[in-house]
Amino acid sequence: MSGTAGTVSVAGALYAGRVIGHRGACARAPENTLASIRRAALDGAAMVEVDVKLTAEGRPVLFHDDRLERTTDGHGPVASATLDMLGALDAGAWFGPEFAGETIPTLEEAVETILGLDLGVNLEIKPCRGREAETARVVAQVVNAMWPDDRPPPLLSSFSRESLAVARDTAPDVPRALIADDLPGDWREAALILGLKAVHLGPAVTGADIATVRSGGHSIAVWTVNDPARAAAVLAQGAQAVFSDDPRVVIRGLNDR
């Protein structure tokens, strides 16, 4: 696999398809695992979203929560666990016996899988408290090192504006999106300062919110939408994509309409 020598160039659409698999396809496989990414691809998603945190020694792994209990057989904070400790955990049995032995992947393993499946990806920078800058820097460095020049770049997103600022400085040509439950009153200022390409808003988004973001020349995607009718509605209002736990259901529903 050929990586870049610094930063990747922006090319092509920001979103690959209208339905983005949330944490892979987390309604059908354990979230943020390679199995979930593969499931999303099998279910027709052209793009996935995954969360990235750092281990105790600063290695990037796919994980959502600050603690291990909900989605592994481990205990304690992710930030206190080394990569070797995390690698020994079962991240699949909690979801179903057929996924027993599924592990927490490194970001590098996830990127290799995503590229091999020809998927687009939204990497959500999901830092543990106090590691906003460090997490963003490591994620951006992995993208710079691994992402091929001839592929549309990943999209980096975060609730943390500090993380987005560091991503901007570390990988300036990789597009960025601010995540928020509701449209922030200062979103235009943030978009200018952070060089945002998009805003990702929660399920209570309104048509007026969508129109406001689009009128500013920015893209918008909506999370987390599992009802095909709701997906159709926000797409008709101008959202370019939705995040879904079960992309198969939403894709089929949209295709049937």
Protein Blocks (a to p, Z undefined) as FASTA:
>chain_A
ZZdfkbacdedjfbgcjbdceehiaklbcehifklmmmmmmnopabdcddddddfkopac
ddfblbfklmmcbecjfklpcfklmmmpccklmnomklgoiacddfklmmmmmmmnopac
dddddddehilmmmmmmmmmmmmmmmcfkbccdddddfblklmmmmmmmmmmbccddddf
bdcfklmmmmmmnopabdcddfkbcfklmmmmmmnopacdddddfbfklmmmmmmnopab
dcdfblmlmmmmmmmZZ
